[in-house]
Amino acid sequence: MLNRSFSARMLLVAMSLAGLASVGAQAQTAPATAAAPAPATAVTGEAFIKSITTEVFASVKGDKAIQSGDLSKLNALVDAKIMPNVNFVRMTASAVGPGWRQATPDQRKRLQAEFKTLLVHTYSGAAAQIKDQVIEYKPSRNRPEDSEVVVRTLVKGQGDPIQLDYRLEKTATGWKIYDVNVMGAWLVQTYQSSFAQEVNATGIDGLINKLVERNKQLAAKKAN
């Protein structure tokens, strides 16, 4: 069974996977007399992640419904605060593996939707555990010219510190998360093997049906 600190970390994973929208890096429009904000790509990967974690933690702590595991509220948070800042297409494609190339546009859309639902269902209970954790950022090994970086952090609270790292890519509109590492295990890799086995055995539709079935089971468990 996951301990509380690990569960709290995994909520951030689910949120990161799903993608964070207009975090602090996307500042409010400045007055006409103010200096223009720095381009999105001028923000470092570390600053991007700091903005995300600060806003997500504040949103969860300020919403009792999310803390109690309300999936509709959690989904709304994911859509509003996360998805715009995650390359979920790349994340899903990497998790599905070679089978992604075989998928039709409609199948890809369904895979993304079911994968997101799986993550939200799996980690929704962790929301209640986000309380007084502190994020420590490890020294950066990234260079200003890097288009892909890893931001390494430790989440400290009750129990042992939890390693939580992010893989980011630099795009024309700013940084995007495309993978998350919890305690040495990259999220995408944790799904690659089982997804590949399902695709090899039953095809893309078989994987989609498996995800739909799993999500129904998790929803029913939540309802009970």
N, CA and C of each residue as an Amber inpcrd file, in Angstrom:
protein
   672
   0.8540000  -1.1970000   0.0000000   0.0000000   0.0000000   0.0000000
   0.8880000   1.2440000   0.0000000   0.4920000   2.2420000  -0.7740000
   1.2790000   3.4600000  -0.8420000   1.1700000   4.2360000   0.4510000
   2.3100000   4.8100000   0.9040000   2.2230000   5.6460000   2.0940000
   1.7320000   7.0280000   1.7000000   1.4410000   7.8680000   2.6830000
   0.8260000   9.1570000   2.3890000   1.7230000  10.0690000   1.5820000
   3.0090000  10.1010000   1.9290000   3.9120000  10.9810000   1.2000000
   3.9880000  10.5660000  -0.2540000   4.0500000   9.2500000  -0.5090000
   4.1220000   8.7730000  -1.8820000   2.8440000   9.1210000  -2.6310000
   1.6960000   8.9560000  -1.9770000   0.4270000   9.2640000  -2.6260000
   0.3480000  10.7270000  -3.0130000   0.7920000  11.5960000  -2.1270000
   0.7710000  13.0250000  -2.4450000   1.6430000  13.3170000  -3.6460000
   2.7580000  12.6360000  -3.7470000   3.6440000  12.8260000  -4.8620000
   2.9780000  12.3800000  -6.1460000   2.2550000  11.2640000  -6.0440000
   1.6320000  10.7180000  -7.2290000   0.5040000  11.5890000  -7.7500000
  -0.1280000  12.3440000  -6.8590000  -1.1450000  13.2850000  -7.3480000
  -0.4880000  14.2990000  -8.2680000   0.6820000  14.7840000  -7.8600000
   1.3960000  15.7240000  -8.7190000   1.7530000  15.0700000 -10.0410000
   2.0880000  13.7730000  -9.9960000   2.3900000  13.0710000 -11.2290000
   1.1730000  13.0940000 -12.1310000   0.0220000  12.7150000 -11.5810000
  -1.1930000  12.6830000 -12.3790000  -1.4920000  14.0490000 -12.9590000
  -1.3010000  15.0820000 -12.1360000  -1.5730000  16.4290000 -12.5940000
  -0.5650000  16.8510000 -13.6530000   0.6750000  16.4960000 -13.4290000
   1.6820000  16.8720000 -14.3990000   1.4120000  16.1770000 -15.7110000
   1.0670000  14.8710000 -15.6500000   0.7690000  14.1090000 -16.8230000
  -0.3700000  14.6910000 -17.5830000  -1.3490000  15.0940000 -16.8420000
  -2.5050000  15.6250000 -17.5210000  -2.2070000  16.9930000 -18.0990000
  -1.3120000  17.8230000 -17.5140000  -0.9050000  19.0970000 -18.0850000
  -1.3850000  20.3230000 -17.3590000  -0.5060000  21.3010000 -17.0200000
  -0.9150000  22.4590000 -16.2330000  -1.1160000  23.7230000 -17.0580000
  -2.2320000  24.3830000 -16.8600000  -2.5410000  25.5750000 -17.6450000
  -2.1880000  26.8390000 -16.9210000  -2.0250000  27.8450000 -17.6610000
  -1.7010000  29.1780000 -17.2030000  -1.2650000  29.2940000 -15.7840000
  -0.0860000  28.7370000 -15.5360000   0.5530000  28.8720000 -14.2410000
   1.1550000  30.2500000 -14.1390000   1.8900000  30.4500000 -13.0430000
   2.4380000  31.7780000 -12.8310000   3.3000000  32.2700000 -13.9710000
   3.8670000  31.3600000 -14.7750000   4.7040000  31.7840000 -15.8890000
   3.9070000  32.5580000 -16.9260000   2.6040000  32.3190000 -16.9620000
   1.7670000  33.0700000 -17.8840000   1.1190000  34.1910000 -17.0930000
   1.8310000  35.2750000 -16.9660000   1.4040000  36.3650000 -16.0960000
   0.1890000  37.0750000 -16.6630000  -0.5100000  37.8050000 -15.7850000
  -1.6440000  38.5980000 -16.2150000  -1.1560000  39.7510000 -17.0890000
  -2.0450000  40.2610000 -17.9130000  -1.6730000  41.3390000 -18.8180000
  -1.2200000  42.5590000 -18.0270000  -0.0810000  43.0660000 -18.3790000
   0.4800000  44.1990000 -17.6510000  -0.1070000  45.4990000 -18.1680000
  -0.1090000  46.5450000 -17.3560000  -0.5830000  47.8500000 -17.8180000
   0.2470000  48.3230000 -18.9950000  -0.3200000  49.2590000 -19.7710000
   0.3630000  49.7200000 -20.9760000   1.7150000  50.3310000 -20.6580000
   1.8690000  50.8910000 -19.4530000   3.1200000  51.5510000 -19.1140000
   4.1690000  50.5800000 -18.5860000   3.7590000  49.3340000 -18.3340000
   4.6990000  48.3660000 -17.7700000   5.5320000  47.7460000 -18.8780000
   6.6820000  47.2280000 -18.4770000   7.5510000  46.5640000 -19.4430000
   6.8920000  45.2740000 -19.9000000   7.1530000  44.9040000 -21.1550000
   6.5770000  43.6740000 -21.6930000   7.1500000  42.4860000 -20.9480000
   6.3240000  41.4560000 -20.6810000   6.8200000  40.2750000 -19.9790000
   7.8310000  39.5290000 -20.8270000   8.6870000  38.7700000 -20.1590000
   9.6870000  37.9970000 -20.8790000   9.0090000  36.9040000 -21.6810000
   9.5680000  36.5420000 -22.8480000   8.9830000  35.4660000 -23.6470000
   8.8930000  34.1930000 -22.8210000   7.9140000  33.3300000 -23.1520000
   7.7230000  32.1040000 -22.3750000   8.9890000  31.2640000 -22.3500000
   9.7220000  31.2370000 -23.4810000  10.9160000  30.4130000 -23.5450000
  12.0620000  30.9860000 -22.7240000  11.9420000  32.2350000 -22.2600000
  12.9870000  32.8160000 -21.4240000  12.8740000  32.3300000 -19.9930000
  11.7450000  31.7570000 -19.6120000  11.5510000  31.2060000 -18.2790000
  12.2980000  29.8850000 -18.1900000  13.0530000  29.6750000 -17.1390000
  13.7820000  28.4260000 -16.9880000  12.8260000  27.2840000 -16.6630000
  13.2810000  26.0660000 -16.9130000  12.4660000  24.9070000 -16.5770000
  12.1490000  24.8510000 -15.1010000  13.1150000  25.2200000 -14.2680000
  12.9040000  25.1990000 -12.8290000  11.8280000  26.1940000 -12.4070000
  11.8710000  27.4000000 -12.9940000  10.8660000  28.4120000 -12.6640000
   9.4790000  27.9680000 -13.1110000   9.4110000  27.3060000 -14.2430000
   8.1410000  26.7870000 -14.7580000   7.5330000  25.7840000 -13.7780000
   8.3390000  24.8390000 -13.3130000   7.8460000  23.8150000 -12.3870000
   7.4730000  24.4390000 -11.0410000   8.2480000  25.4060000 -10.5700000
   7.9070000  26.0760000  -9.3160000   6.5410000  26.7400000  -9.4070000
   6.2700000  27.3960000 -10.5280000   4.9680000  28.0380000 -10.7110000
   3.8450000  27.0050000 -10.6910000   4.0650000  25.8980000 -11.3670000
   3.0570000  24.8500000 -11.4420000   2.7550000  24.2830000 -10.0580000
   3.7870000  23.8540000  -9.3510000   3.5560000  23.2110000  -8.0580000
   2.9290000  24.1770000  -7.0610000   3.3380000  25.4300000  -7.0990000
   2.7590000  26.4190000  -6.1890000   1.2680000  26.5810000  -6.4400000
   0.8860000  26.7060000  -7.7120000  -0.5170000  26.9290000  -8.0240000
  -1.3660000  25.6840000  -7.7750000  -0.8400000  24.5170000  -8.1090000
  -1.6060000  23.2850000  -7.8990000  -1.8300000  23.0320000  -6.4190000
  -0.7760000  23.1770000  -5.6260000  -0.9150000  22.9680000  -4.1830000
  -1.9330000  23.9420000  -3.6010000  -1.8640000  25.1970000  -4.0250000
  -2.8010000  26.1930000  -3.5020000  -4.2340000  25.8450000  -3.8910000
  -4.4350000  25.3850000  -5.1160000  -5.7820000  25.0320000  -5.5740000
  -6.3410000  23.8610000  -4.7780000  -5.5200000  22.8550000  -4.5530000
  -5.9810000  21.6730000  -3.8190000  -6.2690000  22.0130000  -2.3570000
  -5.3680000  22.7490000  -1.7400000  -5.5550000  23.1110000  -0.3370000
  -6.7740000  23.9960000  -0.1260000  -7.1470000  24.7590000  -1.1440000
  -8.2660000  25.6770000  -1.0040000  -9.6070000  25.0930000  -1.4250000
  -9.6320000  23.8240000  -1.8070000 -10.8810000  23.2160000  -2.2750000
 -11.1380000  21.9180000  -1.5130000 -12.0780000  21.9530000  -0.5910000
 -12.3750000  20.7810000   0.2300000 -12.9380000  19.6290000  -0.5950000
 -13.6320000  19.9620000  -1.6820000 -14.1900000  18.9100000  -2.5360000
 -13.0720000  18.0940000  -3.1800000 -12.0240000  18.7660000  -3.6470000
 -10.8900000  18.0530000  -4.2270000 -10.2020000  17.2160000  -3.1550000
 -10.0450000  17.7790000  -1.9770000  -9.3980000  17.0550000  -0.8820000
 -10.1650000  15.7880000  -0.5080000 -11.4760000  15.8020000  -0.6990000
 -12.2850000  14.6330000  -0.3700000 -12.3290000  13.6250000  -1.5170000
 -11.6740000  13.9530000  -2.6430000 -11.5910000  13.0210000  -3.7590000
 -12.6700000  13.1930000  -4.8010000 -13.2880000  14.3670000  -4.8960000
 -14.3350000  14.6360000  -5.8740000 -13.7270000  14.6130000  -7.2870000
 -14.0780000  13.5760000  -8.0670000 -13.4640000  13.4020000  -9.3740000
 -13.8330000  14.5030000 -10.3580000 -15.0610000  15.0030000 -10.2870000
 -15.4590000  16.0690000 -11.2060000 -14.6440000  17.3260000 -10.9520000
 -14.4470000  17.6510000  -9.6770000 -13.6400000  18.8280000  -9.3340000
 -12.1740000  18.6070000  -9.7180000 -11.6740000  17.3890000  -9.4840000
 -10.2910000  17.1010000  -9.8230000 -10.0850000  17.1590000 -11.3340000
 -11.0410000  16.6310000 -12.0790000 -10.9590000  16.7070000 -13.5360000
 -10.9530000  18.1570000 -14.0100000 -11.7800000  18.9790000 -13.3790000
 -11.8370000  20.3950000 -13.7450000 -10.4980000  21.0690000 -13.4720000
  -9.8850000  20.7230000 -12.3440000  -8.5750000  21.2870000 -12.0090000
  -7.5280000  20.8480000 -13.0220000  -7.5660000  19.5640000 -13.3680000
  -6.6230000  19.0320000 -14.3480000  -6.7710000  19.7610000 -15.6840000
  -8.0220000  19.9260000 -16.1370000  -8.2620000  20.5860000 -17.4250000
  -7.8650000  22.0580000 -17.4090000  -8.1090000  22.7230000 -16.2770000
  -7.8750000  24.1650000 -16.2060000  -6.4410000  24.5230000 -15.8550000
  -5.8190000  23.7210000 -15.0000000  -4.5130000  24.0900000 -14.4720000
  -3.3750000  23.2350000 -15.0050000  -3.6910000  22.1230000 -15.6590000
  -2.6310000  21.1990000 -16.0050000  -2.4890000  20.9580000 -17.5030000
  -3.5630000  20.5320000 -18.1550000  -3.4530000  20.0830000 -19.5410000
  -2.7210000  21.0430000 -20.4810000  -2.9440000  22.3510000 -20.3920000
  -2.2710000  23.2550000 -21.3310000  -0.7450000  23.2700000 -21.2110000
  -0.2040000  22.7630000 -20.1230000   1.2460000  22.8070000 -19.9340000
   1.8900000  21.4320000 -19.9640000   1.1720000  20.4580000 -20.5050000
   1.7160000  19.1100000 -20.6650000   1.5360000  18.6820000 -22.1030000
   2.5670000  18.0710000 -22.6540000   2.4470000  17.4810000 -23.9850000
   1.8670000  16.0820000 -23.7920000   0.5390000  16.0200000 -23.6520000
  -0.0950000  14.7520000 -23.3400000  -0.1210000  13.8240000 -24.5480000
  -0.0600000  14.3930000 -25.7500000   0.0350000  13.5560000 -26.9430000
   1.3400000  12.7730000 -26.9120000   2.4410000  13.4670000 -26.6350000
   3.7340000  12.7900000 -26.5700000   3.7550000  11.7790000 -25.4360000
   3.1770000  12.1230000 -24.2920000   3.1630000  11.2270000 -23.1470000
   2.3880000   9.9500000 -23.4500000   1.2030000  10.1220000 -24.0380000
   0.3860000   8.9570000 -24.3660000   1.0490000   8.1150000 -25.4450000
   1.5830000   8.7740000 -26.4680000   2.2500000   8.0570000 -27.5540000
   3.4260000   7.2420000 -27.0270000   4.1950000   7.8200000 -26.1130000
   5.3500000   7.1140000 -25.5430000   4.9110000   5.9220000 -24.7090000
   3.8090000   6.0930000 -23.9690000   3.3010000   4.9890000 -23.1390000
   2.7720000   3.8530000 -24.0100000   2.0830000   4.1950000 -25.1060000
   1.5290000   3.1730000 -25.9980000   2.6280000   2.4940000 -26.7890000
   3.6720000   3.2380000 -27.1560000   4.7940000   2.6540000 -27.8790000
   4.5380000   2.5460000 -29.3710000   5.1610000   1.5600000 -30.0390000
   5.0330000   1.4260000 -31.5000000   3.5880000   1.3270000 -31.9740000
   2.7090000   0.8160000 -31.1240000   1.3130000   0.6940000 -31.5070000
   0.6590000   2.0240000 -31.8190000   1.2120000   3.1170000 -31.2870000
   0.6440000   4.4510000 -31.5410000   0.6290000   4.7700000 -33.0220000
   1.6540000   4.3150000 -33.7420000   1.7410000   4.6080000 -35.1680000
   0.6350000   3.8980000 -35.9580000   0.1160000   2.8080000 -35.4000000
  -0.9480000   2.0660000 -36.0640000  -2.3270000   2.6790000 -35.8120000
  -2.4180000   3.5010000 -34.7810000  -3.7140000   4.0120000 -34.3450000
  -4.2510000   5.0710000 -35.3070000  -5.5520000   5.0610000 -35.5120000
  -6.2070000   6.0850000 -36.3020000  -6.3390000   7.3540000 -35.4550000
  -6.6360000   8.4980000 -36.0630000  -6.8440000   9.7190000 -35.2720000
  -7.8890000   9.5490000 -34.1800000  -8.9910000   8.8470000 -34.4990000
 -10.0260000   8.6360000 -33.4930000  -9.5150000   7.7550000 -32.3610000
  -8.7640000   6.7230000 -32.6850000  -8.2030000   5.8430000 -31.6500000
  -7.2180000   6.6070000 -30.7620000  -6.4240000   7.4650000 -31.3540000
  -5.4810000   8.2680000 -30.5690000  -6.2150000   9.1890000 -29.6060000
  -7.2890000   9.7890000 -30.0820000  -8.0820000  10.6660000 -29.2280000
  -8.6650000   9.8850000 -28.0500000  -9.1710000   8.6840000 -28.3170000
  -9.7510000   7.8650000 -27.2640000  -8.6860000   7.3770000 -26.2840000
  -7.5140000   7.0280000 -26.8020000  -6.4190000   6.5990000 -25.9260000
  -6.0220000   7.7090000 -24.9600000  -5.9050000   8.9290000 -25.4650000
  -5.5520000  10.0500000 -24.6070000  -6.6070000  10.2790000 -23.5270000
  -7.8790000  10.2110000 -23.9260000  -8.9590000  10.4510000 -22.9720000
  -8.9890000   9.3890000 -21.8860000  -8.8350000   8.1270000 -22.2710000
  -8.8980000   7.0410000 -21.2930000  -7.6450000   7.0130000 -20.4120000
  -6.5030000   7.3530000 -20.9810000  -5.2650000   7.3890000 -20.2020000
  -5.3460000   8.4860000 -19.1500000  -5.8540000   9.6350000 -19.5510000
  -6.0270000  10.7270000 -18.5960000  -6.9870000  10.3120000 -17.4830000
  -8.1160000   9.6950000 -17.8620000  -9.0930000   9.2570000 -16.8640000
  -8.4790000   8.2450000 -15.9100000  -7.6700000   7.3360000 -16.4450000
  -7.0000000   6.3440000 -15.6040000  -6.1180000   7.0140000 -14.5610000
  -5.3540000   8.0040000 -14.9880000  -4.4560000   8.6990000 -14.0610000
  -5.2470000   9.4460000 -12.9900000  -6.3060000  10.1180000 -13.3990000
  -7.1110000  10.8760000 -12.4380000  -7.7690000   9.9380000 -11.4270000
  -8.3550000   8.8360000 -11.9170000  -8.9770000   7.8640000 -11.0150000
  -7.9470000   7.2820000 -10.0450000  -6.8020000   6.9240000 -10.5870000
  -5.7870000   6.2390000  -9.7860000  -5.2590000   7.1050000  -8.6620000
  -5.1010000   8.4080000  -8.9280000  -4.4250000   9.2610000  -7.9560000
  -5.3140000  10.2870000  -7.2730000  -6.6240000  10.2110000  -7.5240000
  -7.5120000  11.2190000  -6.9330000  -7.4830000  11.1820000  -5.4150000
  -7.3290000  10.0090000  -4.8400000  -7.3100000   9.9020000  -3.3870000
  -6.1250000  10.5830000  -2.7440000  -5.0940000  10.8400000  -3.5240000
  -3.9100000  11.4830000  -2.9710000  -4.1410000  12.9490000  -2.6530000
  -5.1990000  13.5310000  -3.2110000  -5.4480000  14.9600000  -2.9960000
  -5.5920000  15.2960000  -1.5210000  -6.2400000  14.3910000  -0.8010000
  -6.4520000  14.6460000   0.6290000  -5.1460000  14.6940000   1.4090000
  -4.0820000  14.1530000   0.8140000  -2.8040000  14.0790000   1.5170000
  -1.9220000  15.2990000   1.2720000  -2.3370000  16.1870000   0.3760000
  -1.5520000  17.3990000   0.1330000  -1.8430000  18.3890000   1.2490000
  -0.8760000  18.5630000   2.1230000  -1.0650000  19.4400000   3.2740000
   0.1140000  20.3940000   3.4300000   1.1470000  19.9320000   4.1100000
   2.2570000  20.8300000   4.4320000   3.5680000  20.3970000   3.7790000
   3.4860000  19.7350000   2.6370000   4.7040000  19.3090000   1.9770000
   5.5010000  20.5060000   1.4630000   6.8050000  20.3240000   1.4210000
   7.7160000  21.3590000   0.9280000   8.5140000  20.7770000  -0.2370000
   8.6450000  21.5470000  -1.3050000   9.3880000  21.1020000  -2.4780000
  10.8020000  21.6760000  -2.4350000  11.7990000  20.8040000  -2.4890000
  13.1970000  21.2340000  -2.5510000  13.7140000  20.9930000  -3.9580000
  14.2940000  22.0220000  -4.5730000  14.7860000  21.9050000  -5.9380000
  16.2860000  21.6260000  -5.9210000  16.6710000  20.5350000  -6.5900000
  18.0810000  20.1660000  -6.6440000  18.8240000  21.0680000  -7.6320000
  20.1370000  21.1980000  -7.4550000  20.9170000  22.0430000  -8.3780000
  20.6950000  21.6180000  -9.8280000  20.5380000  22.6050000 -10.6900000
  20.2480000  22.3310000 -12.0940000  21.4890000  21.8870000 -12.8500000
  21.3090000  20.9220000 -13.7110000  22.3700000  20.4740000 -14.6170000
  22.0860000  20.9390000 -16.0430000  21.0630000  21.7570000 -16.1910000
  20.6160000  22.1660000 -17.5160000  21.3540000  23.4020000 -18.0010000
  21.4790000  23.5060000 -19.3230000  22.1070000  24.6670000 -19.9500000
  21.0310000  25.5420000 -20.5890000  21.2540000  26.8410000 -20.6670000
  20.2350000  27.7510000 -21.2300000  19.7990000  27.3670000 -22.6320000
  20.6970000  26.7710000 -23.4060000  20.3560000  26.4410000 -24.7970000
  19.6480000  25.0960000 -24.9380000  19.5180000  24.3420000 -23.8680000
  18.8800000  23.0250000 -23.9480000  17.4040000  23.1430000 -24.3060000
  16.9640000  22.3090000 -25.2430000  15.5420000  22.2910000 -25.6290000
  14.7690000  21.2360000 -24.8520000  15.4750000  20.3210000 -24.2140000
  14.8540000  19.3380000 -23.3320000  15.6680000  19.2830000 -22.0470000
  14.9850000  19.3530000 -20.9090000  15.6800000  19.4070000 -19.6260000
  14.9850000  18.5020000 -18.6250000  15.7050000  18.2180000 -17.5440000
  15.1400000  17.4880000 -16.4100000  15.2230000  18.3960000 -15.1900000
  14.1000000  18.5970000 -14.5330000  14.0530000  19.3670000 -13.2890000
  13.9130000  18.3680000 -12.1510000  14.8670000  18.3770000 -11.2500000
  14.9130000  17.3790000 -10.1770000  14.4900000  18.0180000  -8.8550000
  13.5740000  17.3490000  -8.1530000  13.0890000  17.8810000  -6.8820000
  12.9710000  16.7820000  -5.8430000  12.8610000  17.2060000  -4.5950000
  12.5240000  16.3310000  -3.4750000  11.3060000  16.9160000  -2.7800000
  10.3320000  16.0720000  -2.4890000   9.1460000  16.5110000  -1.7560000
   9.2940000  16.0420000  -0.3230000   9.2880000  16.9990000   0.5820000
   9.5210000  16.6940000   1.9890000   8.2820000  16.9650000   2.8140000
   7.9640000  16.0240000   3.6720000   6.8350000  16.1470000   4.5790000
   6.9870000  15.0830000   5.6450000   5.8950000  14.4300000   5.9810000
   5.9860000  13.3230000   6.9110000   6.6160000  12.1350000   6.1980000
   7.5120000  11.4330000   6.8910000   8.1720000  10.2930000   6.2850000
   9.3930000  10.6970000   5.4800000   9.8870000   9.7610000   4.6960000
  11.0930000  10.0000000   3.9120000  10.8160000  10.9420000   2.7400000
  11.8170000  11.7400000   2.3500000  11.6580000  12.5990000   1.1720000
  11.3690000  11.7510000  -0.0670000  10.5860000  12.3020000  -0.9890000
  10.2070000  11.5950000  -2.2010000  10.8380000  12.2800000  -3.4120000
  11.5680000  11.4940000  -4.2090000  12.1310000  12.0230000  -5.4440000
  11.0170000  12.2620000  -6.4510000  10.9780000  13.4650000  -7.0320000
   9.9880000  13.7920000  -8.0620000  10.6730000  14.6580000  -9.1140000
  10.9120000  14.0850000 -10.2670000  11.6140000  14.7780000 -11.3430000
  10.6910000  14.9430000 -12.5520000  10.9720000  15.9580000 -13.3440000
  10.1480000  16.2640000 -14.5140000  11.0160000  16.3320000 -15.7720000
  10.5420000  15.7270000 -16.8390000  11.1450000  15.9180000 -18.1460000
  10.3310000  16.9770000 -18.8810000  11.0330000  18.0050000 -19.3720000
  10.3770000  19.1160000 -20.0590000  10.9510000  19.2910000 -21.4540000
  10.0870000  19.7710000 -22.3620000  10.5530000  20.1580000 -23.6900000
  10.2210000  21.6320000 -23.9040000  11.1090000  22.3210000 -24.5930000
  10.9000000  23.7370000 -24.8860000  10.1890000  23.8660000 -26.2270000
   9.0600000  24.5580000 -26.2120000   8.2940000  24.7730000 -27.4430000
   8.1920000  26.2670000 -27.7270000   7.5580000  26.6030000 -28.8280000
   7.4140000  28.0170000 -29.1940000   6.5520000  28.7710000 -28.1890000
   5.7150000  28.0550000 -27.4540000   4.8250000  28.7020000 -26.4850000
   5.2680000  28.5000000 -25.0400000   6.4360000  27.9190000 -24.8530000
   6.9230000  27.7160000 -23.4930000   7.2170000  26.2530000 -23.2130000
   7.4970000  25.9550000 -21.9530000   7.8410000  24.5880000 -21.5460000
   6.6030000  23.7130000 -21.4740000   6.8090000  22.4140000 -21.7890000
   5.7570000  21.4100000 -21.6560000   6.3350000  20.1870000 -20.9320000
   5.5580000  19.6600000 -19.9990000   5.9370000  18.4220000 -19.3270000
   5.5920000  17.2480000 -20.2300000   6.5020000  16.2550000 -20.3120000
   6.1450000  15.0660000 -21.0770000   6.4440000  13.7660000 -20.3370000
   6.9990000  13.8560000 -19.1260000   7.1730000  12.6550000 -18.3060000
   7.5190000  13.0790000 -16.8870000   7.2310000  12.2070000 -15.9380000
   7.4760000  12.4890000 -14.5280000   8.0850000  11.2490000 -13.8840000
   9.0720000  11.4740000 -13.0290000   9.7780000  10.3910000 -12.3510000
   9.4610000  10.4370000 -10.8610000   8.9240000   9.3440000 -10.3440000
   8.6470000   9.2430000  -8.9150000   9.4960000   8.1210000  -8.3270000
  10.3920000   8.4820000  -7.4240000  11.2320000   7.5070000  -6.7320000
  11.9900000   6.6070000  -7.7100000  12.4840000   7.2180000  -8.7900000
  13.3150000   6.4750000  -9.7310000  12.5680000   5.8070000 -10.8640000
  11.2370000   5.8840000 -10.8830000  10.4510000   5.2470000 -11.9430000
   9.7570000   6.3110000 -12.7830000  10.1010000   6.3670000 -14.0670000
   9.4550000   7.3160000 -14.9650000   8.0530000   6.8090000 -15.2930000
   7.0870000   7.7060000 -15.2030000   5.6800000   7.3430000 -15.3410000
   5.3780000   6.6340000 -16.6560000   5.8940000   7.1710000 -17.7640000
   5.6190000   6.5810000 -19.0690000   6.0910000   5.1350000 -19.1030000
   7.2750000   4.8750000 -18.5590000   7.8310000   3.5340000 -18.6000000
   7.0060000   2.5350000 -17.7930000   6.3370000   3.0040000 -16.7390000
   5.5610000   2.0980000 -15.9120000   4.3660000   1.5210000 -16.6760000
   3.9420000   2.2060000 -17.7350000   2.8070000   1.7230000 -18.5170000
   3.2110000   1.0490000 -19.8210000   4.4270000   1.2700000 -20.2810000
   4.8230000   0.7950000 -21.6030000   4.6890000  -0.7150000 -21.7590000
   5.1410000  -1.4610000 -20.7750000   5.1380000  -2.9160000 -20.8920000
   3.7240000  -3.4810000 -20.9870000   2.8470000  -3.0680000 -20.0580000
   1.4770000  -3.5980000 -20.0590000   0.7050000  -3.1390000 -21.2890000
   0.9270000  -1.8950000 -21.7150000   0.2440000  -1.3960000 -22.9130000
   0.7030000  -2.1670000 -24.1460000   2.0120000  -2.4190000 -24.2490000
   2.5490000  -3.1440000 -25.4020000   2.0050000  -4.5630000 -25.4490000
   1.9210000  -5.2060000 -24.3060000   1.3850000  -6.5650000 -24.2560000
  -0.0600000  -6.5980000 -24.7320000  -0.8390000  -5.6140000 -24.3050000
  -2.2480000  -5.5680000 -24.6930000  -2.3970000  -5.3010000 -26.1850000
  -1.5920000  -4.3820000 -26.7180000  -1.6560000  -4.0780000 -28.1500000
  -1.2600000  -5.3050000 -28.9720000  -0.2080000  -6.0000000 -28.5470000
   0.2420000  -7.1910000 -29.2710000  -0.8120000  -8.2970000 -29.2440000
  -1.5530000  -8.3630000 -28.1400000  -2.5370000  -9.4380000 -27.9870000
  -3.8790000  -9.1190000 -28.6300000  -4.3400000  -7.8740000 -28.4930000
  -5.7080000  -7.5460000 -28.9220000  -5.7960000  -6.3070000 -29.8090000
  -4.6580000  -5.6770000 -30.1070000  -4.6750000  -4.5080000 -30.9660000
  -5.0020000  -3.2210000 -30.2140000  -5.0320000  -2.1100000 -30.9250000
  -5.2980000  -0.8040000 -30.3230000  -6.6850000  -0.7650000 -29.6860000
  -7.6800000  -1.3010000 -30.3820000  -9.0310000  -1.3010000 -29.8120000
  -9.0770000  -2.1220000 -28.5290000  -8.2810000  -3.1890000 -28.4900000
  -8.2210000  -3.9990000 -27.2790000  -7.6630000  -3.2120000 -26.1060000
  -6.6320000  -2.3980000 -26.3580000  -6.0640000  -1.5650000 -25.3070000
  -7.0750000  -0.5210000 -24.8460000  -7.7650000   0.0980000 -25.8030000
  -8.7810000   1.0950000 -25.4410000  -9.8640000   0.4510000 -24.5810000
 -10.3430000  -0.7170000 -24.9890000 -11.3830000  -1.4060000 -24.2260000
 -10.8900000  -1.7740000 -22.8310000  -9.6270000  -2.1420000 -22.7310000
  -9.0490000  -2.4870000 -21.4350000  -9.0210000  -1.2690000 -20.5210000
  -8.6480000  -0.1260000 -21.0770000  -8.6130000   1.1040000 -20.2940000
 -10.0250000   1.5240000 -19.8750000 -10.9790000   1.3860000 -20.7900000
 -12.3730000   1.7050000 -20.4550000 -12.8610000   0.8210000 -19.3160000
 -12.5610000  -0.4670000 -19.4000000 -12.9750000  -1.4090000 -18.3590000
 -12.3390000  -1.0650000 -17.0120000 -11.0510000  -0.7670000 -17.0520000
 -10.3440000  -0.4210000 -15.8130000 -10.9090000   0.8530000 -15.2030000
 -11.1970000   1.8380000 -16.0330000 -11.7440000   3.0950000 -15.5250000
 -13.1280000   2.9010000 -14.9160000 -13.9300000   2.0180000 -15.5030000
 -15.2430000   1.7120000 -14.9380000 -15.0980000   1.0470000 -13.5710000
 -14.1290000   0.1490000 -13.4480000 -13.8840000  -0.5230000 -12.1760000
 -13.4730000   0.4750000 -11.0970000 -12.5930000   1.3910000 -11.4750000
 -12.1330000   2.3920000 -10.5000000 -13.2610000   3.3310000 -10.1080000
 -14.1250000   3.6980000 -11.0810000 -15.2460000   4.5670000 -10.7870000
 -16.2400000   3.8850000  -9.8530000 -16.4830000   2.5950000 -10.0990000
 -17.4030000   1.8450000  -9.2530000 -16.8570000   1.7040000  -7.8410000
 -15.5740000   1.4700000  -7.7440000 -14.9290000   1.3590000  -6.4370000
 -15.0390000   2.6670000  -5.6700000 -14.8600000   3.7770000  -6.3920000
 -14.9700000   5.0870000  -5.7860000 -16.3950000   5.3400000  -5.2740000
 -17.3970000   4.9130000  -6.0830000 -18.7940000   5.1180000  -5.7210000
 -19.1860000   4.3280000  -4.4730000 -18.5480000   3.1740000  -4.2940000
 -18.8480000   2.3340000  -3.1270000 -18.0660000   2.7480000  -1.9000000
